[in-house]
Amino acid sequence: MKALILVGGFGTRLRPLTLSLPKPIVQFANRHMVLHQIEALAKIGVSEVILAVNYQPHLMSETLKQFEDKLNVKISYSKEDEPLGTAGPLALAKDKLSDGEPFFVLNSDVICSFPFDELLQFHQAHGGEGTLMVTKVDEPSKYGVVVSEPETGKILKFVEKPQIYVGNKINAGIYIFNPEILDRIEIKPTSIEKEIFPAMCDDGQLYSMVLPGFWMDVGQPKDFLTGMGLYLNHLLEKSQEDNNNENEDSFDENGNKVLTKRTKNIIPPVMIHETSVIGEDCLIGPNVTLGENCKIDNGVRLLNTTVLSGALIKNNSYIDRSIVGWHSVVGQWVRMENVSVLGEDVNIQNELFINGATVLPHKTIKENVPSPKIII
C-alpha cells in the first residue's frame, strides 16, 4: 500500500518557526511533525509514502532519509511547479498511486492516534470509492459539516458553516481512496473538499468513519500548543492503561520519555529529551516538551509550552502557553505567556513581560511587549 501526504508550501500559519525549517520537519513533541504520520503508516504495512511538496523538498529529503531504513518505508517526493490545491497533487502522483490498491491521503498538519488499520477495514467493508475520517466538534457552525447516514456512514451532503444544527462531525483531513478517484482529477489547482467530494457524494461513492479519540490541526501556534497537550495526555492515558509507570526512568530509542508521575518538580504529562537539563526548585508541567540539549535553570516555571532544541531558560522565569525556538535564550525573571512564539536564536533579556509576541529569528528583545504583536 501507498500513502500521499499533502505537505503544501511555505507554512505561513506556523511562522516564525517555518522561517527556519519547512513545517513538516518542525518538531512536534520532539519528533518531526510529518514523522508521526509516517511512523503510523509504516506500522500497518504502507511501503511508500509520497510527500506532495512545492517548497524545499531537498531539505526535507536530507532530514527524513535516515528514517527509511529504520521504518522500512520508502519516502518519495512529488514536486509541484505551482500550488495544486488539495486534489491536484493526487493527479500529479497518479503513476505512483495507480497500482490497483487503495491508498491513504493525509493533510500534514493533523495529529491524532492515526487508526489506519480500522480505517482500511471500514473502507474495504463498504466497497465505495472513498472514505474520509470525521471528528466531532463542539461548535460545528465554525466548520463545514459532514452529514452521513448513521447506520452505514454513507455521506449525504456537506454543509458549510451551518447556522442551524445539522450535525457535529467535520472533515479530519485523513482519507483512503480506491485508484478510481484519480479519473476524477486533472493536474491543475483543484479543491478535493469543494470539487471532488461533492461529486463523489452525488454518485453515492463517499463514506465517513468517526475518528476515535483526540484530533487537532496543529498548523498554527495556538493549535500546535493545544494539540501538544492532547497528544501528551493521550500518551499519559495509554501509559496508565498499560501500567507502564514503572518504566518511566527509561528513555525511548529517540531519547525521549514522558513523565507520568506527579513529583515536587513535575506535573504530568511532561516529555523531556535525555540531553536536557533541569535545575533546582523548578516546576515543570503540565503539557510541556523539552527538546534536545535544552537547559532550564533554577526556579523556572513552565506549563503548556514547547521548548525546542538548544534553548536556555534562565533563573526564575515563568512561561505559559508559548513556543521557545531553537537556540533561543529567555533571561532571568521573564514572564512570557498568551501564545508567545520565539523563532530561532531569539534573545529575551532579563525581567521582561512578553504577552502574545511573535518574534522572528535572530532578534534581541530589550523591552516589554505588553500586548500581542509581531516583531520583525
N, C-alpha and C positions, 0 to 999 in steps of 0.2 A: 504493500500500500504506500501511497504518497500523500503529502500534505503541502499546501501552499499557505504561507503566512504573508499577509498584506502589511508590509513594513512601511511603505509610503516614502515621504520626503523629509523635510527639514526638521520635523519635530518642534515646531514653533511653540506649541502649547506648553512644552516642558522646559523652555528656556528659563534660566541661563545654563542648565545642565547640558542641553543639546548643542551649545556653542562649543563644547569640548569633545563630546562623543555623539555619534548617531544614537537616537533614542533606543533602538533595540539592544545596544550593549551598555547602556547606563545600568548601574547595579540597582536591583530591587531586591531587598532582603539579602544582600551580599552575593547575589548571582546576577549575571547579565539578564536583563528583562526577558529577552526572547528565549533564553535558555530554559526558563521554567516550562515554556510550551514545548520546546524541542525534546526535553527530557521525558515529558509526559507522553509525547507521541512515540518516542523510541520504545518506551515500556510496553506499548501494545503492538509492536512489530512494524511500525512505519519504517520503511527502508530509505526513503529520501524525503528531505524537507527542502522545499524551494522557497527562497525569500524573494518576494517581489519588491524591488527597490528602485529608487531613482536618485539616491543620494549616498555617496561614499561607500559603494559596495566593497571596495578593496580593503578599507579599514575593518569592515565587518568580517570579511573573509579571513584576514590576518588574525583577528581575535578569536573567531569561532572554529577555525580549522583544527585546533588541538582537541576539540570535543568529538570529532567524527569517529576516531578510533575508540575513544573512551565509551561512547554511547552506541557504537556500531550502527551509525546512520550517516548517510551522505547528505551534506548540506550544500546545495547549489543555489545559483542566483539568476534571477530573471530581471534584466535591466530595462527599465522604461526610459525611452528618449524624451517622452513627455508624460506628465501625470495622466494615468488612465482610469482614475476613479477606483471603485471597489469591484467592478466586474471586468473591465478591460484587461487587468493582469491575468485573469483566467484564460482569456483568449490568447494572450501573448505566450503563455506557458502550455498551450494546447498539446504540443508534441510530447511534452513530459507527462501530461495528465491523461492522455488517451491510450491507456493500457488495458481498458476493459474493467478495471476495478473501481469501486467508489474511492473518493479522495476527500480529505478534510481541507477546509479553508478556515483560517482564523484571522481576526484583527489582532495586531501585535500588542495592542495596549491592554488586552484583557488578562486579568488574573482571577483564578478560581481553582477548584480542585481538579479540573480537567477530566471528567469522567468519560473519556473517549471510548472505552470498551462498551459501556452502556449505550452510548450514542450510536455506535456501529450496530449493535444488536437491534436497537429500536428501528434504525433505518432499514436494515435488511428485512425486518419483520413486516413493515407496512408496504414495501415494494414500490414506493413513489420515487420520484426523480431527485428529491432533495429533502433534507431535514435541517432545521435551524433550532439551536437551543434558545430557550427563552428564560428569563429570570423575573421574579416577582418584585415589584417596587411599591413603595408606599404612596407615591404621588404620580399616578400614571398620566395626569394631564400635562406633564412636562415632556412626555416622550411620544414616540409612535408606538401604539399598542397593537399587539398581535392577537387576533381573535380566532380561536380554534374550536373544533368540536371536542367537548370534554372526553368523550369515550375513545376516540381514535387519534386525536391530535392533528387531524387534517385542518389546515389553515383555511378559514373562510374569508377573511379580509384583514387589511391593515388600516388602522385609523390614526391619523396624525394628530397628536396633542388634543385628545377628545375633551370637550367641555362638559359632556355628560358621561357617566361611568359606563364603559363597555367591557372593561377587563383591567387586569393589573399586571399583565405579562408583556415584557418588551424583548426585543432582539438582543441576545447576549453576545453577538459577534463571533459565534462558533458554529460551523456548518459542516455537513457532509453531503456530497453530491455524487450521483452517477455521471459518467462521462457524457451522457446525452445533453447535459446542460450546456456544454461547450458549443453545441449547434445553435444556441440562442444568442451567443455573444460575438461581437466583432471586435477587432483590435482598434478601439477608439475609446475616448473618455466615456465611461458608462457607469451608472449607479446600479449596483446589484439590488439595493433596497427599493429604489423608486422605479426601476425599469424592468428588471428581470424577475424579481419575486412576484409582483402583481400578475405578470403573465403566467407564471408557473401556478400561482394560486387559482387563476381563472381556469386553467387546464386540470385542476384537481391533483397536481403533482407535488405539492409542497406541504410538509408536515412540521409540527413543532414538538419538542420534548422539553419538559421543565427541568432546568438545571438545579440539582440539589445543592444546598449549602450556600456559601458566600460567593459573591461576584463583585468586581469593580473594574471600571475602565480607568486605568492609572496614568492616563496620558497628560494630565496637568497636575501641578504640585499639590493642591488640596486633596485631590482624589488619590494621588500617589500615596500620601500620608494615611488617608483613610484605608486604602487598600492594603498598605503595610500592616496596619493594626488588625484588619480582618484576617490577613494571611498568618500573622504571628499567633493570633488567637486560635485559628484553625490548627496550627501545629501544637499549641498548648493542649487543646481538647483531644487531639489524636494521641499525644503523649500520655495524657491521663487515662484515656480508654485502653491504651496498650500497657499501662503500668510501667512506663519507661523512665520514671523519675530517678530510679537508682543509677541510670546511665548518664546522668546529667553532667558528670565531670569529664566525659569523653567528647572529643571533637569529631565531626564527621570527616569524610575524605576531602572535603573542600576547606577544612579548617574552621568550620563554624559549629556553634552549639546554641541551643535555645535553653535559656534558664527558666525553669518552670516552678521553682520553689521560692516562696517569699522568705527573704532574709532581712537583716538590718539594712542592707545596701541595695537590695534588688526587689522591685515589684514586677512580677512576671506579667506577660511574656517579654523577654529581652533576648535578642540574638547578638552574640559577640563573636568576633574572629579571634583565633588563638594568638595572634600577634598584637592585639590591642591591650592597652594597659589602663587600669582604673585606679585612681588614687584613693586616699583615705577619706572617710566621712562623706562619701558621695551617696546620692540616692538616684538610682537609675531605673526607669520604667514607670508605668507600663508602656508597651508598644515602642520600643527603641531598638534600632540596629546600629552596631558599631562595626565598621569595615576593617580592612587590613591596616595595621600599623597606626591605629588611632591612639591618641594619648589624652586621657581625661585626668586632669589634675585634681587636687584635693577640694572637697566641699562642693562639688558640682551637682546640680540637679538637672536631669534630663528626663523628659517624658514626651511621648508621641512624636519622636524625632528620628530622622536618619542622619547618621554621621558617616560620610563617605571616606574612603581610604586616605590615610596620611594626615587627617585633620587633627588639630590640637585645640582642646577646650581648657582654658586656664582657670585658676582657682576661683571658686565661689560664684561661678556663673550659673544662670538659670535659663534653660532653653526648652520651650514648649512648642509643639506643632510646627517644626521647622526642618529644613534640609541644610546641612552643612557640607559644602562641596569639597572635592578632593584637595588636600593640602592647604585647606583654609585654617586660619587661626582666629579663635574667639578669645579676646582678652579677659582680664580679671574683672569680676563683679559686673559682667554684662547681663542684661536681661533681653532675651530675644524670643518673640512669640508671633502668633497670628499669621501662620504660613509665610514666614520669612524664608527666603531661599538664597543661599550664597553660592555663586558659581565657583569655578576652580580658582584656588590661590587667592582668596579674599582675606583681608586682614581687618578685623574689627578691634579697634583699640579699647583700652580699659574703661570701665564704668560708663558704658553707653546703653541706651534703651533703643532697641531695634524692633519696630512694630510693623509687620507685614511688608518688609522691604524685599525687593528682588534686586540682587546685586550682581552685575556682570563680572566675568572673570578678571582677576589681577587688579582689583580695586582695593584701596585702603579707606576705611570709614573712620572719620575722626570726630564726628558729631552725631548727636541723637537723630534717629529717624522716628518721629512721634506718630506719623500716620503713614499708611501704605503708599509706597512709591517705587518706581524703577530707577535704579542708579546706574548710569552708563558712563 
